[in-house]
Amino acid sequence: MPAPAAMPRDSLSLGWRQAALRLEATLRERAGQVPERVDEATIAADYPGRDWIVAAWRICVVFSDGVTRRIDLVAGAQFPATPVRTALVDHPEPMTWPHVESDGILCLLPNMAEWDPDNPSEVAMDLLNRSVRLVEELLDGSIIERDFREEFVTYWGYKVHSRGESLFSLISPEPPSRVVRVWRGKGIEIVGEDQDSLVDWVHRRFGHTVPAKTEAAAFLWLDAPLLPAEYPETAADLYRLAERMGEDAKSALEQAASREPDEVLALLGAIGRGGAALIGAKAFNPKRRKGRPRAPDEPLSIGFRPGHTPQPLLFGRFFRAVPVVRTLVQRCDADWVHGRGQDFRTNRLLRAMVVVVGCGSVGAPVACALAQAGAGRIVLVDPEALSWPNVGRHPLGAADVGRNKAEALAERLRTDYPHLTIEHRAFGLRQLISHDSDLLAGADLIVAATGNWVAESALNRWHVRQERAHPIVYGWTEAYACAGHAVAIGKEEGCLQCHIGRTGAPDLTVVEWPNRGDLYQEEPACGAHYQPYGPVELGYITAMIAETALDCLLDPPEQSFGRVLVASKRRIVASGGCLTKKWRSEFGEGDGGVRTVDRPWPAVGCAACAPGSLDEVA
């Protein structure tokens, strides 16, 4: 959103003027001097491009080097709801000191900083004191190189020619320097590690009809981030930088230029504060630039047969003293997308494979959550098509009505998370067991949310025959989504059927309905039953089931367990229900709010897992 335009001080609200007078009084008292009101002409001259500044107060501070420097407190039209900022009027040349912008505005607070809007004068004094301390540290010099290096993306951003809005990187920002690949589409550039993985990503994101041509690019790993004085200005500077970095960097840059492309893209990676980051520079083929010494169609290899130009001569021609374009880079690699490079779970999840059986109002949100968490391969299984009554509580919408749920959801997730592998099977669970059991056997986790006891009973028996090598999470809701269940079947203790009756009734329910007859409502059609609850109520349950699935992926349970989410007492009563006697005897009434309870799932020697039952099933 653009900053509000400046306005005359006398047009500001009474509250603004009262807050400004209190700030002036506080400055007089604390600074021991009368702050100077900076006029509009001076504000415009000192802070060009900052139209949001409507007022400024200037004071003088004597620093430890004996020099008196002026500091401004500047305010916008939203003051005091937003705090003032401070500026060092007598600042050095841009990029001499970190945290000092080109017009002297000081960067003191992180983007998530909070302040007290009811005491703006104290906030302003705190910022003024921080400003004085910062300038003293800069005068000392001990933080200058450190902060320029640790926050190198910020300072590179002050000197870029492009903000990199459409330059995305899939590569892992780690050594060594190497040749990578770049795909260029309409107004977009994607950098990947290699041809195959890059093209896969592009096709998942944009469809298989998109041309898959890529070019070589260079990734240069810096042992330490660049200081502003080291930023490359020309293609020759970039080449010399690669030479200093070592043979890998130099070779990568040369290989990217060897086919005389229109431009060479170099991504530079380094470790800054908080981890690895990327910046970029583009060196253009001199034949494409204005003022070039050769004709537009004259190749750099002129004088030699194509492909036979001596390499030193070719690179000398390409990496000349012509300006580079410095650019920012947006990371879109999986490690960044799923935790900004700081979530230790990401690598493990990216190696995991999950089969989600049932892509309805429970299974589909769980699948979406697992994709967002970073499960590397997800296979969606469902035989049914999406219909209009599904849309109100399903991640898919009107555009997918009539399509198979698994297929449509897989397509959506592939587009949203092209670094993941999302597949689908447009058939039911029993067919999956009989025709694709290897898929089930290879999964790190199966999530079953079919709402069909016959199908899930068959899956449970298959699981027992497989000696329960990997966990299965079963998820379902009780009536009106007033309670939800997730049962994780591990290697030990009970199987699903140990606490589910032969007709699919669990041995423990949370809510009963003494004042209701049939819990299901009917459409004006034979056998068309449904329950009138929506996505908000259901969201608690699907989040709990997804959490259980995530727990099982990260730390596969040895022992089976159940997890139950209970809605608030208010909602249960409003729906016409109450807690069952058995639930209250085991877990109490609770405090009236939403709660989650874990419970054991012991073995009871049921018909599915009792000794000898496998022979009967076979």
Rosetta blueprint (number, residue, H / E / L):
1 M L
2 P L
3 A L
4 P L
5 A L
6 A L
7 M L
8 P L
9 R H
10 D H
11 S H
12 L L
13 S L
14 L H
15 G H
16 W H
17 R H
18 Q H
19 A H
20 A H
21 L H
22 R H
23 L H
24 E H
25 A H
26 T H
27 L H
28 R H
29 E H
30 R H
31 A H
32 G L
33 Q L
34 V L
35 P L
36 E E
37 R E
38 V L
39 D L
40 E H
41 A H
42 T H
43 I H
44 A H
45 A H
46 D H
47 Y L
48 P L
49 G L
50 R L
51 D L
52 W L
53 I E
54 V E
55 A E
56 A E
57 W E
58 R E
59 I E
60 C E
61 V E
62 V E
63 F L
64 S L
65 D L
66 G L
67 V L
68 T E
69 R E
70 R E
71 I E
72 D E
73 L E
74 V E
75 A E
76 G E
77 A L
78 Q L
79 F L
80 P L
81 A L
82 T L
83 P L
84 V L
85 R E
86 T E
87 A E
88 L E
89 V L
90 D L
91 H L
92 P L
93 E L
94 P L
95 M L
96 T L
97 W L
98 P L
99 H L
100 V E
101 E L
102 S L
103 D L
104 G L
105 I E
106 L E
107 C L
108 L L
109 L L
110 P L
111 N L
112 M L
113 A L
114 E L
115 W L
116 D L
117 P L
118 D L
119 N L
120 P H
121 S H
122 E H
123 V H
124 A H
125 M H
126 D H
127 L H
128 L H
129 N H
130 R H
131 S H
132 V H
133 R H
134 L H
135 V H
136 E H
137 E H
138 L H
139 L H
140 D H
141 G L
142 S L
143 I L
144 I H
145 E H
146 R H
147 D H
148 F H
149 R H
150 E H
151 E L
152 F H
153 V H
154 T H
155 Y H
156 W H
157 G H
158 Y H
159 K L
160 V L
161 H L
162 S E
163 R L
164 G L
165 E L
166 S L
167 L E
168 F E
169 S E
170 L L
171 I L
172 S L
173 P L
174 E L
175 P L
176 P L
177 S L
178 R E
179 V E
180 V E
181 R E
182 V E
183 W E
184 R E
185 G E
186 K L
187 G L
188 I E
189 E E
190 I E
191 V E
192 G E
193 E L
194 D L
195 Q H
196 D H
197 S H
198 L H
199 V H
200 D H
201 W H
202 V H
203 H H
204 R H
205 R H
206 F H
207 G L
208 H L
209 T L
210 V L
211 P L
212 A L
213 K L
214 T E
215 E E
216 A E
217 A E
218 A E
219 F E
220 L E
221 W E
222 L L
223 D L
224 A L
225 P L
226 L L
227 L L
228 P H
229 A H
230 E H
231 Y L
232 P L
233 E L
234 T E
235 A H
236 A H
237 D H
238 L H
239 Y H
240 R H
241 L H
242 A H
243 E H
244 R H
245 M H
246 G L
247 E H
248 D H
249 A H
250 K H
251 S H
252 A H
253 L H
254 E H
255 Q H
256 A H
257 A H
258 S L
259 R L
260 E L
261 P L
262 D L
263 E E
264 V E
265 L E
266 A E
267 L E
268 L E
269 G E
270 A E
271 I E
272 G E
273 R L
274 G L
275 G E
276 A E
277 A E
278 L E
279 I E
280 G E
281 A E
282 K E
283 A E
284 F E
285 N L
286 P H
287 K H
288 R H
289 R L
290 K L
291 G L
292 R L
293 P L
294 R L
295 A L
296 P L
297 D L
298 E L
299 P L
300 L L
301 S L
302 I L
303 G L
304 F L
305 R L
306 P L
307 G L
308 H L
309 T L
310 P L
311 Q H
312 P H
313 L H
314 L H
315 F H
316 G H
317 R H
318 F H
319 F L
320 R L
321 A L
322 V L
323 P E
324 V L
325 V E
326 R E
327 T E
328 L E
329 V L
330 Q E
331 R E
332 C L
333 D L
334 A H
335 D H
336 W H
337 V H
338 H L
339 G L
340 R L
341 G L
342 Q L
343 D L
344 F L
345 R L
346 T H
347 N H
348 R H
349 L H
350 L H
351 R L
352 A L
353 M E
354 V E
355 V E
356 V E
357 V E
358 G L
359 C L
360 G L
361 S L
362 V L
363 G H
364 A H
365 P H
366 V H
367 A H
368 C H
369 A H
370 L H
371 A H
372 Q H
373 A H
374 G L
375 A L
376 G L
377 R E
378 I E
379 V E
380 L E
381 V E
382 D L
383 P L
384 E L
385 A E
386 L L
387 S L
388 W H
389 P H
390 N H
391 V H
392 G L
393 R L
394 H L
395 P L
396 L L
397 G L
398 A H
399 A H
400 D H
401 V L
402 G L
403 R L
404 N E
405 K H
406 A H
407 E H
408 A H
409 L H
410 A H
411 E H
412 R H
413 L H
414 R H
415 T H
416 D H
417 Y L
418 P L
419 H L
420 L L
421 T E
422 I E
423 E E
424 H E
425 R E
426 A L
427 F L
428 G L
429 L H
430 R H
431 Q H
432 L H
433 I H
434 S H
435 H H
436 D L
437 S H
438 D H
439 L H
440 L H
441 A H
442 G H
443 A L
444 D L
445 L E
446 I E
447 V E
448 A E
449 A L
450 T L
451 G L
452 N L
453 W H
454 V H
455 A H
456 E H
457 S H
458 A H
459 L H
460 N H
461 R H
462 W H
463 H H
464 V H
465 R H
466 Q L
467 E L
468 R L
469 A L
470 H L
471 P L
472 I E
473 V E
474 Y E
475 G E
476 W E
477 T E
478 E L
479 A H
480 Y H
481 A H
482 C L
483 A E
484 G E
485 H E
486 A E
487 V E
488 A E
489 I E
490 G L
491 K L
492 E E
493 E L
494 G L
495 C L
496 L H
497 Q H
498 C H
499 H H
500 I E
501 G L
502 R L
503 T L
504 G L
505 A L
506 P E
507 D L
508 L L
509 T L
510 V L
511 V E
512 E E
513 W L
514 P L
515 N L
516 R L
517 G L
518 D L
519 L L
520 Y L
521 Q E
522 E E
523 E L
524 P L
525 A L
526 C L
527 G L
528 A L
529 H E
530 Y E
531 Q L
532 P L
533 Y L
534 G L
535 P H
536 V H
537 E H
538 L H
539 G H
540 Y H
541 I H
542 T H
543 A H
544 M H
545 I H
546 A H
547 E H
548 T H
549 A H
550 L H
551 D H
552 C H
553 L H
554 L H
555 D L
556 P L
557 P L
558 E L
559 Q E
560 S L
561 F E
562 G E
563 R E
564 V E
565 L E
566 V E
567 A L
568 S L
569 K H
570 R H
571 R H
572 I H
573 V H
574 A H
575 S L
576 G L
577 G L
578 C E
579 L E
580 T L
581 K H
582 K H
583 W H
584 R H
585 S H
586 E H
587 F H
588 G L
589 E L
590 G L
591 D L
592 G L
593 G L
594 V L
595 R E
596 T E
597 V E
598 D E
599 R E
600 P E
601 W L
602 P L
603 A L
604 V L
605 G L
606 C L
607 A L
608 A L
609 C L
610 A L
611 P L
612 G L
613 S H
614 L H
615 D H
616 E H
617 V H
618 A L
